Amino acid sequence: MGAHARGDPATKRSARTLDDVAALSGVSRATVSRVINGGPASEAMQRHVQAVLDGTDYRPNAAARTLVTGHSGVVGVVIHLDPHLLFGDPYFSQLLQGIADQLAEQGAGMMLWLGNRTKQETLDHVLWMGLLDGVIVTANTREDPLVDGLLASPLPTLLIGHRSADLSASYVDVDHVAAAAMVTSHLVSLGRRRIGHITGRRGTVAGEDRIEGYRRAMHRAGLSTDGLMFEGDFNKPSGTVGTYALLERGIDALFCGNDAMASGALDAIRERGLRVPDDIALAGFDDLDFAAHLDPPLTTVRQGVREQGSEAALALFDLMRDPGAGPRRVILPTELVIRPSTVGATQRG
C-alpha cells in the first residue's frame, strides 16, 4: 500500500494549503476549491480530488470556507445563567446534554453563551460575530430583550420555552398548563382539599403556565386557592421556605413547581415532624434523575428535559434548511409519574 494510504494518519502526506493539494492532484487550485466546497465538478474529478485529500493531513480553513459556502457548521447556544449555577443545575445540564448530543450527531460545532455578560452585551456579541449558522436560546421569561433581539434578527433562532403570542417564533416546549393541571387533579383524586402550590419564579414561562394549570384544576374541583400559593425560585431553598409558610396555612398536599423545590419541601415537612404522604402528599415537576431516589420517591411530571434539547437542535436544523417554510413549533408530551410521595398512604374520603 502506498505512502499516502487512506485512513492511516501516520502515513498521510502534508498539505497545508489548497495549492499543496492542487499540486498533489495535478489539477488547478480552483478545481480543488470547487470539490471541497460542493461546487460544479465532474464525478470523476470529485473522486480523484477526494482520494488525494484522504491521503493528506489537509484541513480546510473554517473561516475561509464560511466565506465561500455561507455556512460555518457552528450553532450558538445561549443560556443566560451564571456559569456556576448552570453546571450545578440538573435541569440545565440535562438540557445542554441533549443539545450537544444532537449537534454532534449532525456534525455541527457549538458555541456556548452564558450569563457572564449583560443580555444586551450577549446579543451584540452573538449578532456581531457573523459566524453562527443559527442559535438556540432558552426563553425562560415572558419578556426578554435578548430573546426579542434574536427573533428580530435574520439569524435563524429556535427557542426552548414558548412564545405562543409571537406568531413568527419557532420553539420547543411542553404544555405546562395541562401538565400542572394533571398533577393537581391527581392530588384532588386522593381526597386532598387544601392543596398548596410553591410556584416557580413569577414572570417565567414555566412558572406562570404551571400556576394557571394548578388554578384550573382547583377551580374544576370546586376548591379554593386563596392563601395557598407561595412564590419560589426553582431551587431547593425556596422550596423549604415556602413549605414552612404553607404548613402554617393548613395544607394537606403540596404541588411544587419543580423537583428541586419539592426536595426542599420534603426537608421542611420532616423537620416539622410530619409524614409524606400520610400528612402531606407531595408532588413535583421535571422528573430529574434524583426524584426517584428521594425518600419517599417523588410523584412528578416527566417532561423529558434531554429530549427537549435534542428536539430543539433538530428543529433548528430544519429551520436553517428551509427558513421560508414558517415557524417550527414542537410541543412534546408529558407524563405523570406516580410514586409513593402521593400514594404511599390510604386515600382520603
HELIX and SHEET records of a PDB file:
HELIX    1   1 PRO A    9  THR A   11  5                                   3    
HELIX    2   2 LEU A   18  SER A   25  1                                   8    
HELIX    3   3 ARG A   29  ILE A   36  1                                   8    
HELIX    4   4 GLU A   43  ASP A   54  1                                  12    
HELIX    5   5 ALA A   62  THR A   69  1                                   8    
HELIX    6   6 PRO A   83  LEU A   86  1                                   4    
HELIX    7   7 PRO A   90  GLU A  105  1                                  16    
HELIX    8   8 LYS A  119  MET A  129  1                                  11    
HELIX    9   9 PRO A  145  ALA A  152  1                                   8    
HELIX   10  10 HIS A  176  SER A  189  1                                  14    
HELIX   11  11 VAL A  205  ARG A  220  1                                  16    
HELIX   12  12 LYS A  236  LEU A  247  1                                  12    
HELIX   13  13 ASP A  259  GLU A  271  1                                  13    
HELIX   14  14 ASP A  289  HIS A  293  5                                   5    
HELIX   15  15 VAL A  305  ARG A  321  1                                  17    
HELIX   16  16 PRO A  323  ALA A  325  5                                   3    
HELIX   17  17 PRO A  340  VAL A  343  1                                   4    
SHEET    1   A 6 GLY A 109  TRP A 113  0                                        
SHEET    2   A 6 VAL A  74  VAL A  78  1                                        
SHEET    3   A 6 GLY A 134  THR A 138  1                                        
SHEET    4   A 6 THR A 157  ILE A 160  1                                        
SHEET    5   A 6 SER A 170  VAL A 174  1                                        
SHEET    6   A 6 ARG A 329  LEU A 332  1                                        
SHEET    1   B 4 MET A 229  GLU A 231  0                                        
SHEET    2   B 4 ILE A 195  THR A 199  1                                        
SHEET    3   B 4 ALA A 253  CYS A 256  1                                        
SHEET    4   B 4 ALA A 281  ALA A 283  1                                        
SHEET    1   C 2 THR A 300  ARG A 302  0                                        
SHEET    2   C 2 GLU A 335  VAL A 337 -1                                        
END                                                                             
